[in-house]
Amino acid sequence: AAILSILQHSSCPQNIAFHFVASADASLLRATISSSFPHLNFLVYPFYDSSVSRLISTSIRSALDCPLNYARSYLANLLPSCVHRVVYLDSDLVLIDDIAKLAATPLGDNSVLAAPEYCNANFTSYFTSTFWSNTYFSLTFANRKACYFNTGVMVIDLDRWREGDYTTKIEEWMEVQKRMRIYELGSLPPFLLVFAGNIVPVDHRWNQHGLGGDNFIGLCRDLHHGPVSLLHWSGKGKPWARLDANRPCPLDALWEPYDLLQPKTPFALDS
């Protein structure tokens, strides 16, 4: 669904190169993509659980503990050095605008990544009292206007990431988490610790997130106010599962036209 939505709304789809990160056995994904999109320009990179499994701590939802959920931290290592910039996207989203607009986000002279910021969110809630009561840890954000951002949609300069060795910086915080519990929520907090307050903000239209509800129940949610370029079903409830169970939320109807496994998909596979 994500791939189809990107192609359908791109002004120049032939210029888009897709890079997929998959679990170690990537053959099934490669075959599925090839059969669904015969002319797609793409590569698949295997991601081995051993790359990160020793660093993963249990979180509030078991799905967040999947090693593949941490692959975004290793893109600079997985992708070849000739790839200088990427738009990272989770798979539970659809675009209804031209991805080239998002890809063209200026990163300035020093920033490593850009993403929509949500400064009205309670930033302190993403870390435990153990974190905030430790003077050394809490000073991490002392000179930064740190805001929450969702890591499911990011524009990343991979050259700057490699130069700054940001994968190691993220892993260092994960190692701290293994020793003392400083957060509860999977792969997001290490990104916030390293980047929050130091990113280029992107218009909120590019990540209407949270459509999957919260991390516990996954209740239906409405869109945020404002224009929409990207719909993101982050949270426990996923549109394909709710459609298959015949218990969709109202906004799941926006996912359905792009889902090639739904019987009424109006697009041809070879388009």
URMODA-V381815 format. One record per run of one state. SS is the DSSP state (a for helix, b for strand, c for the rest). FROM is the first residue (numbers start at 1). TO is the last residue. If there is no record, write none. Layout:
{{SS	FROM	TO} {SS	FROM	TO}}
This chain:
{{c	1	1} {a	2	9} {c	10	12} {a	13	15} {c	16	17} {b	18	23} {c	24	26} {a	27	36} {c	37	41} {b	42	47} {c	48	48} {a	49	51} {c	52	52} {a	53	55} {c	56	61} {a	62	65} {c	66	66} {a	67	78} {c	79	84} {b	85	89} {c	90	92} {b	93	95} {c	96	98} {a	99	103} {c	104	112} {b	113	115} {c	116	116} {b	117	118} {c	119	122} {a	123	126} {c	127	128} {a	129	132} {c	133	134} {a	135	141} {c	142	147} {b	148	149} {c	150	152} {b	153	157} {a	158	164} {c	165	165} {a	166	179} {c	180	187} {a	188	195} {c	196	199} {b	200	201} {c	202	203} {a	204	206} {c	207	207} {b	208	208} {c	209	229} {b	230	232} {c	233	238} {a	239	244} {c	245	249} {a	250	256} {c	257	271}}
